[in-house]
């Protein structure tokens, strides 16, 4: 059996977007909307936070910030909806 020579490893350059700070900012905006949704209209602000987060998650390949933000927005949506139903208003 013939042995093949070991070739040099293929180097792949990291691809970064010039819009990466924008997608990070949209993730932060969605977290802020989720927090505001706890205290004001949860069915408006939580939906807006989810939409903004979906735009940020679609536009970035790195889920480093968007995955925890998704969990946070989901928890805030559940808490906001629970407070609105049980207490007849949000946490204001």
C-alpha positions in Angstrom: 0.0 0.0 0.0 1.3 3.4 -1.0 1.4 6.2 1.6 0.3 9.6 0.5 2.5 12.6 1.5 1.1 14.9 4.2 0.0 18.1 2.6 -0.1 21.5 4.4 -3.3 22.2 6.2 -5.8 24.4 4.3 -6.1 27.8 5.9 -9.5 29.5 5.9 -9.6 33.2 6.5 -12.2 34.4 9.0 -15.1 36.1 7.4 -16.4 39.1 9.3 -19.1 41.4 8.3 -18.7 45.1 8.5 -22.3 45.2 9.9 -21.5 43.1 12.9 -21.8 46.0 15.4 -25.2 46.7 13.9 -26.5 43.2 14.6 -25.0 43.3 18.1 -26.8 46.6 18.7 -30.1 45.1 17.4 -29.6 42.2 19.9 -29.2 44.8 22.7 -32.3 46.7 21.5 -34.3 43.5 21.6 -33.2 42.8 25.2 -34.1 46.4 26.1 -37.6 46.0 24.5 -38.1 42.8 26.5 -37.3 44.5 29.8 -39.6 47.4 28.9 -42.3 44.9 28.0 -42.3 43.6 31.6 -43.3 47.0 32.9 -45.6 48.3 30.1 -47.5 46.6 27.3 -46.1 43.1 27.2 -48.0 41.9 24.2 -46.6 44.8 22.1 -43.0 45.2 23.3 -42.3 41.4 23.6 -43.4 40.9 20.0 -41.3 43.8 18.8 -38.3 42.4 20.8 -38.8 39.0 19.1 -39.0 40.5 15.6 -35.8 42.6 16.2 -34.0 39.6 17.6 -35.1 37.5 14.6 -33.6 40.1 12.2 -30.3 40.1 14.3 -30.1 36.3 14.4 -30.8 36.0 10.7 -28.1 38.5 9.8 -25.3 37.1 11.9 -23.7 33.7 11.8 -22.5 33.8 15.4 -25.1 32.8 17.9 -22.9 34.0 20.8 -25.2 36.8 21.7 -28.5 36.0 20.0 -29.0 32.6 21.6 -29.0 33.9 25.2 -31.0 36.9 24.1 -33.6 34.6 22.7 -33.9 32.8 26.0 -34.1 36.1 27.8 -36.8 37.5 25.5 -38.8 34.3 25.8 -38.7 34.4 29.6 -39.7 38.0 29.6 -42.6 37.3 27.3 -43.9 34.6 29.5 -43.5 36.7 32.7 -45.1 39.7 31.0 -48.0 37.7 29.8 -48.4 36.1 33.2 -48.4 39.4 35.0 -50.8 41.0 32.5 -53.3 38.1 32.9 -53.0 37.5 36.7 -52.9 41.2 37.8 -54.9 42.7 35.0 -51.9 45.0 34.1 -48.2 44.7 33.7 -45.6 45.6 36.4 -46.3 49.3 36.5 
